[in-house]
Every structure is written in C-alpha cells, then in structure tokens.
Amino acid sequence: MKFYFTNLFLIITTYVFTPLFYLNLLLNKIRSRKKFSSKKYNILIFQTPRIGDMVCVTPVFREIKKKYPDAKVTVLGDKHTLRILNANPYINKIITYNPFSFLSFFKAWAVLLGTNFTHSINFFPSLSPNIMPFWLGIPRRICVTTKEPKISINILSLFNNCRLLYKKGEYAPRHHLKMLKFLDINEPNERREIFWTDESAKKVDGYFKSLDLSGHEKLAGISLNCDKKFREWPKEKFIKLVDMIKRNNKTAMFFIGGTKDKKEIEETILKISDKRGLFNTAGIFEIGDLGYFLKKLDVFISVDTGPLYIADAIGTKTIDIIGPSDSDTQSPTGKSIIVRNRHNEKSCSYIMYKSDCSKEQLEKLMDISSEEVFKAYENIVS
C-alpha cells in the first residue's frame, strides 16, 4: 500500500509541475550546448534490477567510453548490486538509491540536481527511473518500453524522448546495447566484463593460501540459493549431486552465499556423505570479491542467478540449472552448459515481462535430476 501511494504521489507531482520541469529542461539544453558540440557527454545510467541483469549491462559502460573517452558516466542503482561495479574503470561515479523508496528518490534527486547531465539511460521499465530524468531536466532521456499493461510506467515513459520497445523473448543484453544507437554507437561489442580491486584479490588469495587443497585436482563452486525462490533447485538434489561428484572426482567444493545463507549451507553440508574438501564461504566474501574468487574455480554450478553471470563474465566454466527462465532472453555466453527439464515444458519466467508460471509448471520445470547435472559436470571438466 505504501508503495502504491508513493507511485501515485510521484505521478501527480510530475503532471502538476510539468511546466516547471520543462522550463528547467529548456535551461539545461542551453547550458549543455557546448557539451553536445564537443561530445563531452555527461551520462546518467539507471540500473536498478538484480546482479545478473547488471552483469549483462557491463558492455554498455565500455562501449560508451570507447566511443566518447571524455564522457562522464554516473550509475544509479541498488547498493548491493552496484558493488560489482566498484572497480569498473569505465564508470566515473556510483550513487546508490532504492527506486521503491520515496525518501531515497528525493535524496538522489537532490544530490543530482544541477549536475547538468546530457543523457540518461534507463534499461528496465520502472516508475522512478522514468520520472527522475525529466525532473532533472536531462535533454536526452533514453528508456526502454514494453507491451506490459503497466499504465503508470507506460504513461511516464512519455516523458522520455528516446524510447525503444523491448519485445517479449528478445535477447535482453543485445537490446541494452541497441539503446546506445541514441548515442550514435552502432555495432557494439557484447563481451561482458567484471573487475575487482587489489583489496579483493589479496583477500581471496589469502583465503586460498589458508586452505589445505592437497589431493584435489578440481575446484568447483556451488550456489544453492536464488533471490527468486521459484528458481531454486531442491536441496536434496544438490546433496546427491555433490555426493556423486565427490565419489567420482578429486574435487574441492566451495558453497557461495551471503551471511543469511550461512546456516542453511552448514545444514546442507552436514547431509553430504564425504565432507572432505567442502567449504562454506557464505559471509566471507562480498559481491565485489566474487569476480576474483570465481576466477580461481574450474567450474561453477548454480541455478539461474547473479553469481552465475559473474562467473561466466570472468571466463569460468558454468553449469546453469535454468528451470523456468527463458535462456533465449538472457543466459551465460561463455563455456557453459544449460541443463533444462526433461518434460519439454516451455519457459514461463521472462525478462521485463510478468511471469506466467503456475505451481504445477514450476515443479515440472525444476524437475531436473542430479544425474543430468552430474553428466553436465563430467562433460565440462573433461
């Protein structure tokens, strides 16, 4: 209910003060003439969704800087997600905000007011990133639109003067890069990139030096959890999978997760027959450390979630237990094996469009056996 009234307030305020916002927009166009003529752009990028989505947008930062080396790039988004960008050399400034918080919206707006951005880019259809560029008076406001019947978002997208429709089922990372056409950037490179700080590298190297990994020929990572619970693979299948890997391979296995996942991972490890070479890293590493940590591994096994995309971006082999997600819209692009269900069920979870998964369909889509995933493991490490 609070979220509803926040959105309603923002919509009403936008329409009531539209003349003032357009006046500010006109003044900013005049102030920005030199920046446009010299192409020293000042670009504000909104990227509010989850970690995997952020990884898929990383080519955008590089391609902007490649075309316009003097451009300033500011990224606005969720505090947790933005940590994977801390060492990105193509970003000048990072600002955190919660797009669903009334107070956070106004704080971010106040901080950015008067910054004189030339462009803004919003890669996902949501309310506040559609409003804020207009409130800030940014001359070129680039946004994505969809055919979803979200009236408030669709109405407010009209305040953006550069719009690109995302069609259901389209490959989302390529669509993100297509939006750069409004910056005269054509045929961009789709390669995803993750960077890390020297502090992260020292932290990870120190951790591995503290372990006794003698006798282990392979290092594998596993992520048990996903922020979208309907994508999670049953824990008993993960347990069976680890048992199979331990019986047939000299593999050390590292369980990835946040502090909140630590207890659940401990309970899972207790149910595994051979506990030698099993390590619970939950709470030890932060999102910004994961790139360098996952680079140390030979393979990473996970449902379709953020760390999987980080592993893929840095070149680690991945096994994606994809479940209900549509692999045609967003998936790993490197050395990866996607493991699907055996029931020929269609995907029902999409990028930027509402999921139409029924409980029965989810159960079928997640009915992937441990044997199938183990077969993928043997194939990818051989």
N, C-alpha and C positions, 0 to 999 in steps of 0.2 A: 504493500500500500504506500509506504514511504517513497519507494522508487517511482511509483505512478505519479504522485504529487510533485516530485522533483522534475520529472519529464514535462508534466503539464505546465509547471511554472516556467521552465525554460522555453517552451513553445510560445506561451502567451507573451513573455518578456521579449522574445525575438520579434514577434509581429508588432507589438506596441511601440517598440523603439526602433523599428526598421528605418525610419528617416534618418535618425542619428547615426545608425550603423552605416548607412550608405554615404552619409557625409564624411564619416571617418575613412571609409573606403576610398572616396574621391581624393581626400587629402593624402592618403598613403600612396595612391597611384602617382601623384605629383612628386612626393618625396622619393619614390623608388625609380624615377626615370633614369637616373644615372646608373643604378644597379642593372636595370634591364638593358641599357645601351652597351654597358661594359660586360654584361653577362656575369657579373659578380653576384650571383643569386644568394638569397638567404631563405633557406627551405625548412619548413616545419613539417615533420613526419609523425603522424599518429599511428601507433601500432599497439592496440590495446588487448588483442586476444592472447592465446597461450604460447608456451615456449616453442612448440613445433611450428606454429604459424610465424613466429618471429624469425626462426632459423630460415624459413622459406623466403623471407623478405630480405635477408642479408645481401643478396646480389645487388639490390637497389642502391644501397649506400655506396658500394664500389663503383657502379656504373655512373652515378651522378658525379662522383669525384673524378672519374676518368674523363668525362666529357667537360666538366667545369671544375678544374683544380682549385680555383679561388672561391668556390661556393662554400657557404657555411651551412652545415646540416645539424639541425636540432631534432632529437627524437623524444616524443612524449608518450609515456605508457605506464604500465603496471610495474611497481617497484621490483617484484620478484622476477618477472620476465626480463626486465631490462638489464639484469645483472650479467646476462650472457653477452652484452654489448660493451661491457666496461673497458675492454682493451681494443675495441674496434678502431682502427686508425682512420676510418673514413667518416667518423662522427665527431663533430666539434663539441656538442653539449647534449647531456641527457637530463631530462626532467621527469620526475615520477608524479603520477596522479592517478586517482581512481575515477574512471569515467562514470561510475554509478553513484558517486558521492556529490551531493550538492555543494558542500563546503570545499571539497577538493577541486571541483570545477572552477569555483570562483578564485581560489588561491592560485591555481595555474594560470587563469586568465589575467589576474592582476600582475603576476610575475612577467608574463609575456607581452603585456600591453606596452606599446611604444617600441617594440623590438624591430618593427618595420620589415616583416617577412615579405618576400616577393611571391613565394609559392607555399601552398600547404598540400599534403597528400594524405588521404585517409583510405587505407586499404580494406577496411571492413565496415559494413553498414551499421552504424550505431549512432545514437542521438547526439551526445555531446561533441564528438569529433566532427559532426556535420554542422553544429552551431558555432563552435568556438572560432574557426577561421573567419566566419562572417563577422562575429563580434570584434575580432582583432583587426578587421579591415584588410585582410590579405588579398592583393589584387587577383592572383590566380589560385583558385581553390579547386583542387583535383579530388574527386571522390569516386568510389565505386557505388553502383546501384544494382539492385536485384529485382526480380519479379515477385519477391515475397510480399504478402499483403500487410506490411507493417506501415500503417498510414502515417504515423508521426515521423518516422525516419524518411519515408519517401517524400513527404511534404517538405521537410527541412533540407533534403538533398537539393532542392531547387535553389537554395541559397549558395550552392557551389556552381561555378560557371564552367567547369571542365568535368564532365561526367562520363563514366564508361560502364556499360552494363556487363555484369558477370552472369553468365548463363549456367544453370544447374548442370553439373557434370563436367564443366570446363576445367582444365588443368590450372589450378589456382596460382602456383608460383609463376607460371608464364603470363597469366593475366596481370599479376602485380607488376611485372616488368613492362607489359603493354601500356600501363598507365604513364610510363615515362615518355610516351610519344608527345605528351603535352609539354615536355621539356626538350623536344626535338632530339630525343635519344632513341635511336632505332637499332634493331638487331642486337640487343644487349646479351651479354654472356650470362647464362643461367647458373653458373657454378656458385654453390653456397659456401660460406666461409665462417669459421669460428676462430676467435683469437683468445689469448689468455695473458695474464700478467706474469711477470717474473716471480711475484709472490706465490701465485697459484702453482707454478712449475716447481718451486722449491718445496712447497707444502706436499705436493703429490710425490715428488722424488724422495722426500724424507719418509713418507708413509711406506713406500715400496721397499726402501732400504731397511726398514724396521721389521719386515716380514721374512720368514723362512719359506722360500718358494722352491727349495731344492726338491728335485723329483717331479716337478710339474712342467710339462712341456708346453702347455697352452694356458692362456689367461682369458677367462670368459666373464662377461658382466651379465647381470640379470636385473630387470626391473619388474617387481611383482605388481605394482600399483599404477593406477591411472586416475587423474582428477575426474574423468568421466567414468563413473563406476560401471556403466553398461558395457564398456570396452574391456573390462578386466577378465582375465583367464582364470579359471578356478585354481586355488592354491594347491589342491591335491594333485592337479596335473603338473604344476611346476615342480612339486616334490618328486613325483615319479620321473619327470624329465631329468632332474639333477641326479637322481639315483642311477638312471641309465647312462648319463654322461660319465659319472664317477666310476662306474663299473667297466666302461669300455675305453676310457681315455685318462691320461695323466693330466687332468685339468684342474687348476685353481679357479674358484668361482667367487665373484665379488657381487654382493647384493647392493643395489643402488637405491637410495631413497632419502627423504628428508627426515628431520628429527621425529616427526609424528609417525613415521613408518618404522622406527627402530624396534619397537616392541613386537610388532607383527612379523617383522623379518626374523627376529630372535625365535619366536614361536614356530615359524616355518622351518628354520634350520634344525630345531630340536627334533623334527619329524623326519629328517633325512638320515638315511642309514649310515653313510660314511661321511662324517663331519670334518674329516681332514681336508685342509685347503679350502674351507668355506669362510668367507669374511663378510661381516656386516659393516658396510661403510656409511650407513644412514646417520646423518647428523655430523659426519666428519668433514664432508666436502659440501661447498655451496655451489649454486648453479654456475657461477663464474669459474669454478675449478674443474667442472666436468669435462670441458673440451680436452684439456691436457690429460686428465685421468683416463678418459675413454680411449685416447690415442695409444695408451700403454697396452690396451687389450687386443687380443686376436679376433674376438667376436663379441657382439652384444646382442642379447636375446630379450625381446620385450614385446608387449602389446603396442598398439599404435599410439605412442605418447612422446612427450618432449625430448627426453634423453636419447631416444632412438634417432631423432633427427640431428641431434648434436653429434652422435657417434658417426652417422652417415656423412655429415658435413666435413668431418676431420679425416675421413678415409678408413675408419674401422669397419670391418665386415659386420653386417647386421642381419638378424632374423626377425621379421615383422609378423607377429601373430595378429593379423589385421582385423579379424572379427567383422563388425558391421560397417567399418569405414570403407569408403569408395576409393580404391587405390588409383583410379584414373584422375582423381581431383587433387590428391596430394599424397606423396609417398616417397620413400628413400630412393635416391637416384644412383648410388654407387654400387659397391659389391654387396648386394642384398638378395635375400630370398624372402619372398612374401608367402606366408602359409595361410591358406584360406580354409573354409569349411568344406566338407565333402557333399553337402546337400544341394549344391547349385542354387542356393538362395541368393537373391540379389542384395546388393548393399542397401542399407537404409539410413546411413548417417553421412551427412554431406557437409561440405564447406559452405558457409554463408546461407544455407537453407535449412529449414526446420527438419529435424529427424522424423521419419515416419515408422520407426521401429516398434513393432508390437513385442510384448514379453515373449511370446512363443517364437517369433522370428529371431529375437536376440539369442535365445537359448540354442537355436539351430546354428546361427552364425558363429557362436562361440564354442560349438561342439567340434573342437579340433583336438585330436588325440595327442598324447605325449609322444607316441611313436612317430607321428608325422613331423613333429618339431625336431625330434632326435634325428630323423633322417635328413632334415634340412641342415642340422648341425654337422653331421658327418660329411655332407656334401660341401659345405662351405669352408671347413677347416682342412679338407683333404688336399 
